[in-house]
Each structure stands twice: as structure tokens, then as C-alpha cells.
Amino acid sequence: MAKALSAVEESAESSKLWCAAAAAMAWRGGWRGRRAAAGLVAMVVAQLASNGLCKQLADRPRPPAEWIPHDEVADRPDSSSFPSGHTAAAVAFTAAPTWPAAGALCAVPTALVAVERVQSGAHYPSDVAAGAAIGLAGAWLTRRAPALFPRD
């Protein structure tokens, strides 16, 4: 299980997994796929909020190395633990599409990313929950943005 989670994490690193999913949606999904690929915008919004703002305000240390029963603890980032930027990006990408099938397909890797962040010792569960909330807010803002700027 740990190796599978690690593989998902490596794919999600630098948002490769979500960029590939957006490309597949845009290629195979017609207009719905192109709108579903707007999850990339939501992902950027969520990462700016989580990594650019929240991590700077909350200087929370990572979980203690003694709590992690495996050697992946050495690979943890040095930045603040709160919130999980990986989870924020994954949830934002998954929640933003207006194509329900696309969101459903992305839900499994999103859940695996969230679980992996705790399992690897990079985050506390509350960090992941906060990241998920930021991701949902980023998706909501992205979906509401066209209504905020009406065309005349």
C-alpha cells in the first residue's frame, strides 16, 4: 500500500497527474472536457492560497520523525506543515469541473494523495483537512468567477 501511495505522490508532484488529466479531458471530452480542464485554474488558485499565503502565516512544524515508522521521513519538505498544498491542489482540480464524470474519476487519486500526505509523515490530518477546504474554496471561486465579471 505504501508503494502505491508513493507512486501517486510522485505523479502528483509538480501537478503532473492533474495536467495529464486535464489534457485527456480536453482531448476526449469536447466542450465539456475543455470546461472540466478549467480545474487547472482552480488548482493554481488553491496553491497560491495554501502555499503562497497560509504556509507563510502558519509556521507549523512537520509531525515528529519518531511517529513515522518508515524511512520516507527524510524526504519531507522543510516548509510549514499547515496546510497541505498537495491536497489543496488535488481537491481543487477534482471539485472544479462542470463534468460530473470527470470529477468522479479524479476522486480516487485525490483521496490517495490526501491519505499519502499523512501516511508519509509530511502532514497531520488537520493539515490535509485544511488543504481540502482551501481546494474546495478555490474550485468554488473558479466556478463563480464568470458570474462575478458579467459580459455586457
Disulfide bonds with the S-S distance in Angstrom:
none
